[in-house]
Amino acid sequence: MIELVMTVCIVTQPATCRDQRLLSDTSSTPMQCLMTAQPTIAQWGAEHPKWFVQRWKCQYPRKGDKDI
């Protein structure tokens, strides 16, 4: 599996940020994740209007990482 890691910040407090991790069951490589991430990011942003996505990346999950 690949995870999409988004750094998201509060709209009213742009210095307050956190990582949001989403596991992708449709992407088997980081490149596939990168190519399909934008609709997922847009949907997440629409569902969380108080947050904005500052940056994002795709990576293999690291041992010990947990979803937020």
OpenMM code with the backbone's topology and positions (N, CA, C; nanometers):
from openmm import Vec3, app, unit

residues = "MET ILE GLU LEU VAL MET THR VAL CYS ILE VAL THR GLN PRO ALA THR CYS ARG ASP GLN ARG LEU LEU SER ASP THR SER SER THR PRO MET GLN CYS LEU MET THR ALA GLN PRO THR ILE ALA GLN TRP GLY ALA GLU HIS PRO LYS TRP PHE VAL GLN ARG TRP LYS CYS GLN TYR PRO ARG LYS GLY ASP LYS ASP ILE".split()
positions = [
    Vec3(0.0837, -0.1191, 0.0000),
    Vec3(0.0000, 0.0000, 0.0000),
    Vec3(0.0874, 0.1243, 0.0000),
    Vec3(0.0301, 0.2308, -0.0458),
    Vec3(0.0941, 0.3612, -0.0495),
    Vec3(0.0083, 0.4558, 0.0334),
    Vec3(0.0705, 0.5520, 0.0986),
    Vec3(-0.0079, 0.6512, 0.1704),
    Vec3(0.0150, 0.7880, 0.1108),
    Vec3(-0.0928, 0.8651, 0.1105),
    Vec3(-0.0895, 1.0045, 0.0713),
    Vec3(-0.0752, 1.0834, 0.2000),
    Vec3(0.0328, 1.1591, 0.2116),
    Vec3(0.0588, 1.2382, 0.3322),
    Vec3(0.0381, 1.3848, 0.2965),
    Vec3(-0.0626, 1.4457, 0.3575),
    Vec3(-0.0922, 1.5869, 0.3330),
    Vec3(-0.0575, 1.6664, 0.4588),
    Vec3(0.0107, 1.7761, 0.4411),
    Vec3(0.0292, 1.8710, 0.5503),
    Vec3(-0.0849, 1.9697, 0.5379),
    Vec3(-0.1708, 1.9708, 0.6390),
    Vec3(-0.2898, 2.0555, 0.6363),
    Vec3(-0.2805, 2.1588, 0.7484),
    Vec3(-0.3312, 2.2787, 0.7190),
    Vec3(-0.3241, 2.3900, 0.8148),
    Vec3(-0.4636, 2.4500, 0.8319),
    Vec3(-0.4871, 2.5059, 0.9488),
    Vec3(-0.6145, 2.5708, 0.9770),
    Vec3(-0.6205, 2.7021, 0.8990),
    Vec3(-0.7320, 2.7264, 0.8318),
    Vec3(-0.7476, 2.8461, 0.7489),
    Vec3(-0.7273, 2.9733, 0.8313),
    Vec3(-0.7841, 2.9793, 0.9510),
    Vec3(-0.7763, 3.1007, 1.0329),
    Vec3(-0.6460, 3.1119, 1.1113),
    Vec3(-0.5678, 3.0027, 1.1165),
    Vec3(-0.4392, 3.0014, 1.1861),
    Vec3(-0.3385, 2.9245, 1.1007),
    Vec3(-0.2896, 2.9839, 0.9924),
    Vec3(-0.2048, 2.9116, 0.8971),
    Vec3(-0.0772, 2.8525, 0.9563),
    Vec3(-0.0360, 2.8966, 1.0729),
    Vec3(0.0836, 2.8395, 1.1353),
    Vec3(0.0529, 2.7111, 1.2109),
    Vec3(-0.0752, 2.6786, 1.2270),
    Vec3(-0.1160, 2.5566, 1.2963),
    Vec3(-0.1416, 2.4486, 1.1921),
    Vec3(-0.0467, 2.3556, 1.1826),
    Vec3(-0.0529, 2.2515, 1.0798),
    Vec3(-0.0319, 2.1134, 1.1414),
    Vec3(-0.0717, 2.0121, 1.0660),
    Vec3(-0.0497, 1.8735, 1.1056),
    Vec3(-0.0453, 1.7882, 0.9801),
    Vec3(0.0051, 1.6684, 0.9930),
    Vec3(0.0055, 1.5739, 0.8817),
    Vec3(-0.1207, 1.4892, 0.8875),
    Vec3(-0.1834, 1.4749, 0.7746),
    Vec3(-0.3001, 1.3880, 0.7587),
    Vec3(-0.2592, 1.2772, 0.6629),
    Vec3(-0.2718, 1.1531, 0.7045),
    Vec3(-0.2281, 1.0383, 0.6240),
    Vec3(-0.3493, 0.9592, 0.5771),
    Vec3(-0.3530, 0.9318, 0.4471),
    Vec3(-0.4599, 0.8522, 0.3889),
    Vec3(-0.3983, 0.7356, 0.3138),
    Vec3(-0.4370, 0.6148, 0.3480),
    Vec3(-0.3877, 0.4977, 0.2768),
    Vec3(-0.4621, 0.4843, 0.1447),
    Vec3(-0.3886, 0.4551, 0.0397),
    Vec3(-0.4474, 0.4373, -0.0927),
    Vec3(-0.4510, 0.2894, -0.1263),
    Vec3(-0.5691, 0.2389, -0.1510),
    Vec3(-0.5797, 0.0986, -0.1905),
    Vec3(-0.5802, 0.0833, -0.3424),
    Vec3(-0.5823, 0.1958, -0.4149),
    Vec3(-0.5825, 0.1897, -0.5610),
    Vec3(-0.4449, 0.2132, -0.6200),
    Vec3(-0.3508, 0.2615, -0.5417),
    Vec3(-0.2166, 0.2903, -0.5915),
    Vec3(-0.1189, 0.1892, -0.5329),
    Vec3(-0.0387, 0.1324, -0.6196),
    Vec3(0.0588, 0.0350, -0.5715),
    Vec3(0.2007, 0.0890, -0.5734),
    Vec3(0.2197, 0.2050, -0.6350),
    Vec3(0.3521, 0.2668, -0.6377),
    Vec3(0.3377, 0.4153, -0.6050),
    Vec3(0.4444, 0.4784, -0.5572),
    Vec3(0.4374, 0.6230, -0.5313),
    Vec3(0.4005, 0.7025, -0.6567),
    Vec3(0.4473, 0.6611, -0.7752),
    Vec3(0.4153, 0.7343, -0.8974),
    Vec3(0.2659, 0.7266, -0.9288),
    Vec3(0.2041, 0.6112, -0.9105),
    Vec3(0.0596, 0.5994, -0.9308),
    Vec3(-0.0160, 0.6874, -0.8322),
    Vec3(0.0309, 0.6912, -0.7108),
    Vec3(-0.0305, 0.7766, -0.6087),
    Vec3(-0.0222, 0.9227, -0.6508),
    Vec3(0.0957, 0.9657, -0.6952),
    Vec3(0.1130, 1.1047, -0.7379),
    Vec3(0.0197, 1.1408, -0.8529),
    Vec3(-0.0020, 1.0459, -0.9424),
    Vec3(-0.0852, 1.0716, -1.0596),
    Vec3(-0.2342, 1.0756, -1.0265),
    Vec3(-0.2750, 1.0133, -0.9174),
    Vec3(-0.4172, 1.0066, -0.8829),
    Vec3(-0.4528, 1.0841, -0.7558),
    Vec3(-0.3576, 1.1532, -0.6966),
    Vec3(-0.3794, 1.2172, -0.5665),
    Vec3(-0.4696, 1.3405, -0.5721),
    Vec3(-0.4665, 1.4162, -0.6808),
    Vec3(-0.5375, 1.5445, -0.6818),
    Vec3(-0.6873, 1.5333, -0.6544),
    Vec3(-0.7599, 1.4373, -0.7132),
    Vec3(-0.9029, 1.4273, -0.6769),
    Vec3(-0.9252, 1.3935, -0.5292),
    Vec3(-0.8386, 1.3112, -0.4733),
    Vec3(-0.8497, 1.2759, -0.3314),
    Vec3(-0.8256, 1.3989, -0.2445),
    Vec3(-0.7243, 1.4778, -0.2802),
    Vec3(-0.6941, 1.6003, -0.2054),
    Vec3(-0.8100, 1.6982, -0.2156),
    Vec3(-0.8675, 1.7132, -0.3347),
    Vec3(-0.9805, 1.8044, -0.3543),
    Vec3(-1.1011, 1.7597, -0.2724),
    Vec3(-1.1284, 1.6297, -0.2699),
    Vec3(-1.2410, 1.5786, -0.1917),
    Vec3(-1.2177, 1.6016, -0.0430),
    Vec3(-1.0957, 1.5741, 0.0046),
    Vec3(-1.0651, 1.5951, 0.1455),
    Vec3(-1.0845, 1.7431, 0.1805),
    Vec3(-1.0359, 1.8323, 0.0945),
    Vec3(-1.0512, 1.9756, 0.1196),
    Vec3(-1.1970, 2.0185, 0.1247),
    Vec3(-1.2799, 1.9615, 0.0375),
    Vec3(-1.4231, 1.9946, 0.0377),
    Vec3(-1.4914, 1.9452, 0.1648),
    Vec3(-1.4448, 1.8331, 0.2177),
    Vec3(-1.5039, 1.7774, 0.3391),
    Vec3(-1.4510, 1.8428, 0.4667),
    Vec3(-1.3429, 1.9183, 0.4568),
    Vec3(-1.2802, 1.9830, 0.5727),
    Vec3(-1.2543, 2.1303, 0.5400),
    Vec3(-1.3598, 2.2121, 0.5315),
    Vec3(-1.3440, 2.3514, 0.4863),
    Vec3(-1.2641, 2.4413, 0.5809),
    Vec3(-1.2434, 2.4001, 0.7043),
    Vec3(-1.1661, 2.4823, 0.7978),
    Vec3(-1.0156, 2.4597, 0.7829),
    Vec3(-0.9782, 2.3666, 0.6946),
    Vec3(-0.8384, 2.3316, 0.6726),
    Vec3(-0.8022, 2.3537, 0.5266),
    Vec3(-0.6738, 2.3786, 0.4992),
    Vec3(-0.6255, 2.3816, 0.3614),
    Vec3(-0.5007, 2.2954, 0.3516),
    Vec3(-0.4799, 2.2365, 0.2352),
    Vec3(-0.3653, 2.1500, 0.2125),
    Vec3(-0.2480, 2.2365, 0.1689),
    Vec3(-0.1454, 2.2391, 0.2519),
    Vec3(-0.0275, 2.3200, 0.2234),
    Vec3(0.0670, 2.2475, 0.1278),
    Vec3(0.0874, 2.1184, 0.1509),
    Vec3(0.1715, 2.0364, 0.0636),
    Vec3(0.1323, 1.8906, 0.0824),
    Vec3(0.1786, 1.8078, -0.0095),
    Vec3(0.1454, 1.6661, -0.0025),
    Vec3(0.2536, 1.5852, -0.0713),
    Vec3(0.2562, 1.4555, -0.0366),
    Vec3(0.3509, 1.3622, -0.0977),
    Vec3(0.2940, 1.2217, -0.0854),
    Vec3(0.3493, 1.1320, -0.1629),
    Vec3(0.3131, 0.9913, -0.1564),
    Vec3(0.4351, 0.9134, -0.1094),
    Vec3(0.4114, 0.8159, -0.0241),
    Vec3(0.5228, 0.7361, 0.0269),
    Vec3(0.4717, 0.6016, 0.0753),
    Vec3(0.5651, 0.5091, 0.0906),
    Vec3(0.5300, 0.3826, 0.1540),
    Vec3(0.5139, 0.4104, 0.3030),
    Vec3(0.4136, 0.3507, 0.3661),
    Vec3(0.3963, 0.3723, 0.5111),
    Vec3(0.5203, 0.3269, 0.5877),
    Vec3(0.5567, 0.4067, 0.6849),
    Vec3(0.6710, 0.3711, 0.7697),
    Vec3(0.6188, 0.3007, 0.8940),
    Vec3(0.6948, 0.2076, 0.9417),
    Vec3(0.6563, 0.1352, 1.0621),
    Vec3(0.6447, 0.2331, 1.1781),
    Vec3(0.5352, 0.2268, 1.2508),
    Vec3(0.5144, 0.3130, 1.3653),
    Vec3(0.4319, 0.4361, 1.3346),
    Vec3(0.4132, 0.4698, 1.2047),
    Vec3(0.3283, 0.5839, 1.1707),
    Vec3(0.1822, 0.5455, 1.1938),
    Vec3(0.1036, 0.6414, 1.2371),
    Vec3(-0.0367, 0.6182, 1.2626),
    Vec3(-0.1179, 0.7223, 1.1908),
    Vec3(-0.2384, 0.6834, 1.1469),
    Vec3(-0.3304, 0.7783, 1.0860),
    Vec3(-0.3788, 0.8772, 1.1903),
    Vec3(-0.4032, 0.9988, 1.1464),
    Vec3(-0.4576, 1.1016, 1.2349),
    Vec3(-0.6084, 1.0991, 1.2242),
] * unit.nanometer
topology = app.Topology()
chain = topology.addChain("A")
for resn in residues:
    res = topology.addResidue(resn, chain)
    for name in ("N", "CA", "C"):
        topology.addAtom(name, app.Element.getBySymbol(name[0]), res)
